[in-house]
Amino acid sequence: METCQLKKPSLELSNQQIITPQEHSAIMRPGLAIIQVGNNPSSLTYVSKKIALCEKNQIYHELYHFPESISQKEIIHQIRTLNQQGSIDGILVQLPLPSHLSRLEISNEIKLSKDVDCLHMANFQNLLQNGEDNDIIPCTPAAVLHILDTQEIDVRNQNITVIGRSQLVGFPLSVLLLKRNARVTICHSETTVQEHVEKADIVISCAGHKELVKGEWIKNGAKVIDVGITRIPGTNKIVGDIEFNKALPRVSFITPVPGGVGPLTVSMLFKNLYRVWCRSNGLKANIDELDDELDYAQNYQF
Ligand SMILES: Nc1nc(=O)c2c([nH]1)NC[C@@H]1CN(c3ccc(C(=O)N[C@@H](CCC(=O)O)C(=O)O)cc3)C=[N+]21
């Protein structure tokens, strides 16, 4: 039988059916397909991190790295093939896509049960409806919620300022925080930011705009989660949205960049993959055991 580090969580067949050894080894291995288009330097880094984690956990994976010039039709054809492929449980389309491709149309081709990033409109609507009870929570919002939980940060009745309203991060995260009964203010490129940071008990910045949030804006004792990542051209360096060193003396908690939300995002992808894999094989997911297995703490530095 194949060994798989992710086998440790107890796999209970929900209907206690008896399966053959062949069936058993097929279901012991979750499979992930990654679709990447072009050579965006950040995407190259992120995809290589996802692949490294697949290898570490012996997760079956296929990378489809297409040139920038690929047509919408060809990508959709690939997704339809992967939708049918039994060895693939999760399909991830690495964003952003080049501007000649329709992200919406491409996302909506992903089979609902294989959509590990909650990109399909129907899954996204379910998320807005169900909040954290949804089957899939997009990876970056899930990473932020994980930080709030492990730091025991109770958001009820807290002023949270979220900076950024993207479909993958700021928008769904704001809804999830609302459902946790926070008072959420969403800032974006058409709003002022400073006054909303100044009144915030918790600042969550997902703008991807280098040091947009000045340290002196932050209320004493506030908690700060920095989701933004900006690459400094010509270097390997990345920085966050927050002036980290200036914020540090004021905050009661802050996540760094690098070493903060980013690496956790990748862990959350695997949590989602494990969930869809269990679901498609009639297994009961034991997420607590998976949390131990993925050992998130080794990846971040706060
Ligand atoms: N469909 C889709 N799903 C995603 O989840 C998705 C995406 N598209 N597009 C881009 C964003 C960004 N993202 C990150 C992954 C890893 C790090 C990460 O590991 N960061 C390290 C360092 C990375 C480096 O050295 O550049 C850190 O912050 O310490 C960050 C960000 C996933 N994203």
The ligand as an SDF file (V2000), in Angstrom:
LIG
                    3D

 33 36  0  0  0  0  0  0  0  0999 V2000
   -5.9370   30.8760   -7.1030 N   0  0  0  0  0  0  0  0  0  0  0  0
   -5.1010   31.4450   -6.2750 C   0  0  0  0  0  0  0  0  0  0  0  0
   -5.0410   31.0050   -4.9940 N   0  0  0  0  0  0  0  0  0  0  0  0
   -4.1650   31.5570   -4.1080 C   0  0  0  0  0  0  0  0  0  0  0  0
   -4.1390   31.1590   -2.9310 O   0  0  0  0  0  0  0  0  0  0  0  0
   -3.3230   32.5930   -4.5670 C   0  0  0  0  0  0  0  0  0  0  0  0
   -3.4400   33.0120   -5.8950 C   0  0  0  0  0  0  0  0  0  0  0  0
   -4.3190   32.4240   -6.7100 N   0  0  0  0  0  0  0  0  0  0  0  0
   -2.6750   34.0370   -6.3500 N   0  0  0  0  0  0  0  0  0  0  0  0
   -1.7350   34.7120   -5.5150 C   0  0  0  0  0  0  0  0  0  0  0  0
   -2.0620   34.5900   -4.0380 C   0  0  0  0  0  0  0  0  0  0  0  0
   -0.8900   34.8270   -3.1300 C   0  0  0  0  0  0  0  0  0  0  0  0
   -0.6160   33.5590   -2.4760 N   0  0  0  0  0  0  0  0  0  0  0  0
    0.4990   33.3390   -1.6700 C   0  0  0  0  0  0  0  0  0  0  0  0
    1.0660   32.0940   -1.4880 C   0  0  0  0  0  0  0  0  0  0  0  0
    2.2370   31.9150   -0.7710 C   0  0  0  0  0  0  0  0  0  0  0  0
    2.8890   32.9700   -0.1900 C   0  0  0  0  0  0  0  0  0  0  0  0
    4.1560   32.7600    0.5570 C   0  0  0  0  0  0  0  0  0  0  0  0
    4.5790   31.6520    0.7860 O   0  0  0  0  0  0  0  0  0  0  0  0
    4.8500   33.8310    0.9430 N   0  0  0  0  0  0  0  0  0  0  0  0
    6.0970   33.8050    1.6920 C   0  0  0  0  0  0  0  0  0  0  0  0
    7.3110   34.1840    0.9010 C   0  0  0  0  0  0  0  0  0  0  0  0
    7.1570   34.2060   -0.5690 C   0  0  0  0  0  0  0  0  0  0  0  0
    8.3370   34.8450   -1.2800 C   0  0  0  0  0  0  0  0  0  0  0  0
    9.4850   34.6070   -0.9010 O   0  0  0  0  0  0  0  0  0  0  0  0
    8.0790   35.5930   -2.2150 O   0  0  0  0  0  0  0  0  0  0  0  0
    6.0190   34.7640    2.8430 C   0  0  0  0  0  0  0  0  0  0  0  0
    5.1600   35.6660    2.8410 O   0  0  0  0  0  0  0  0  0  0  0  0
    6.8020   34.6090    3.7680 O   0  0  0  0  0  0  0  0  0  0  0  0
    2.3260   34.2210   -0.3360 C   0  0  0  0  0  0  0  0  0  0  0  0
    1.1440   34.4050   -1.0510 C   0  0  0  0  0  0  0  0  0  0  0  0
   -1.5350   32.6680   -2.8780 C   0  0  0  0  0  0  0  0  0  0  0  0
   -2.4050   33.2070   -3.7430 N   0  0  0  0  0  0  0  0  0  0  0  0
  1  2  1  0
  2  3  2  0
  2  8  1  0
  3  4  1  0
  4  5  2  0
  4  6  1  0
  6  7  2  0
  6 33  1  0
  7  8  1  0
  7  9  1  0
  9 10  1  0
 10 11  1  0
 11 12  1  0
 11 33  1  0
 12 13  1  0
 13 14  1  0
 13 32  1  0
 14 15  1  0
 14 31  2  0
 15 16  2  0
 16 17  1  0
 17 18  1  0
 17 30  2  0
 18 19  2  0
 18 20  1  0
 20 21  1  0
 21 22  1  0
 21 27  1  0
 22 23  1  0
 23 24  1  0
 24 25  2  0
 24 26  1  0
 27 28  2  0
 27 29  1  0
 30 31  1  0
 32 33  2  0
M  CHG  1  33   1
M  END
$$$$
